[in-house]
């Protein structure tokens, strides 16, 4: 029994783009890449169906954070940096650690 081949998303996109350009027939692409023509047709259909979402996804993926939340997070980061530095200095005073940082 043979194992199924797995193709990367980059490879699928490359083949689908070539199929969309129609410089070669599906049969020629199948022979060129040693893939069944049905797979190329499916990848081409998927690429065309999802093309619009590639342009609209950017606006949807941007998180909506208010300036007040950003300010609160910056304050928290500052507090954590101060605590880290304090604990780092305090750990060097503990006997047995030799003042080494981990």
C-alpha positions as CSV (number, residue, x, y, z in Angstrom):
1,X,0.0,0.0,0.0
2,X,1.4,3.4,-1.0
3,X,1.3,6.4,1.3
4,X,-0.5,9.6,0.2
5,X,1.6,12.4,-0.9
6,X,1.2,15.7,1.1
7,X,1.7,18.9,-0.7
8,X,2.6,22.2,1.0
9,X,0.3,25.2,0.7
10,X,3.0,27.0,-1.3
11,X,3.2,24.2,-3.8
12,X,-0.6,24.1,-4.2
13,X,-0.8,27.8,-4.7
14,X,2.0,27.8,-7.3
15,X,0.3,25.0,-9.3
16,X,-3.2,26.7,-8.9
17,X,-1.8,30.0,-10.1
18,X,-0.3,28.3,-13.2
19,X,-3.6,26.7,-13.8
20,X,-5.4,30.0,-13.5
21,X,-3.0,31.6,-16.0
22,X,-3.9,28.9,-18.5
23,X,-0.5,28.9,-20.2
24,X,-0.5,25.1,-20.0
25,X,-3.5,22.8,-20.0
26,X,-4.4,20.9,-16.9
27,X,-3.1,17.7,-18.4
28,X,0.2,19.3,-19.2
29,X,0.5,20.7,-15.7
30,X,-0.4,17.3,-14.3
31,X,2.4,15.7,-16.3
32,X,4.8,18.5,-15.4
33,X,4.3,18.1,-11.6
34,X,3.3,14.4,-11.6
35,X,-0.1,15.2,-10.1
36,X,-3.6,13.9,-11.0
37,X,-5.5,16.6,-13.1
38,X,-8.4,16.4,-10.7
39,X,-6.2,17.7,-7.9
40,X,-5.1,20.6,-10.0
41,X,-8.7,21.4,-10.8
42,X,-9.7,21.3,-7.2
43,X,-6.8,23.5,-6.1
44,X,-7.6,26.0,-8.9
45,X,-11.3,26.1,-7.8
46,X,-10.3,26.6,-4.1
47,X,-7.9,29.4,-5.0
48,X,-10.6,31.2,-7.0
49,X,-13.2,30.7,-4.3
50,X,-10.9,32.0,-1.6
51,X,-9.4,34.9,-3.6
52,X,-11.8,37.5,-2.3
53,X,-11.2,36.6,1.3
54,X,-7.5,37.3,0.9
55,X,-8.3,41.0,0.4
56,X,-11.0,41.2,3.0
57,X,-9.3,39.3,5.8
58,X,-6.9,42.2,6.7
59,X,-9.7,44.5,8.0
60,X,-11.3,41.7,10.0
61,X,-8.1,40.4,11.6
62,X,-7.1,43.8,13.0
63,X,-7.9,43.8,16.8
64,X,-9.9,46.7,18.1
65,X,-8.0,48.0,21.1
66,X,-8.8,51.3,22.7
67,X,-6.1,53.8,23.6
68,X,-7.0,53.4,27.2
69,X,-6.3,49.6,27.0
70,X,-3.0,50.3,25.3
71,X,-2.1,52.7,28.1
72,X,-3.1,50.1,30.7
73,X,-1.0,47.4,29.1
74,X,2.1,49.7,28.8
75,X,1.8,50.5,32.5
76,X,1.6,46.7,33.3
77,X,4.7,46.1,31.2
78,X,6.6,48.8,33.0
79,X,5.5,47.3,36.4
80,X,6.6,43.8,35.4
81,X,10.0,45.1,34.2
82,X,10.6,46.8,37.5
83,X,9.6,43.7,39.4
84,X,11.9,41.5,37.3
85,X,14.9,43.8,37.8
86,X,14.2,44.0,41.5
87,X,14.0,40.2,41.9
88,X,17.1,39.7,39.7
89,X,19.1,42.0,42.1
90,X,17.6,40.4,45.2
91,X,18.4,36.9,44.0
92,X,22.1,37.8,43.8
93,X,22.0,38.6,47.6
94,X,20.8,35.0,48.5
95,X,23.6,32.9,49.8
96,X,24.3,29.8,47.7
97,X,23.4,31.2,44.3
98,X,26.8,32.9,43.8
99,X,25.1,35.9,42.3
100,X,24.6,34.0,39.1
101,X,21.6,34.6,36.9
102,X,19.8,31.6,35.6
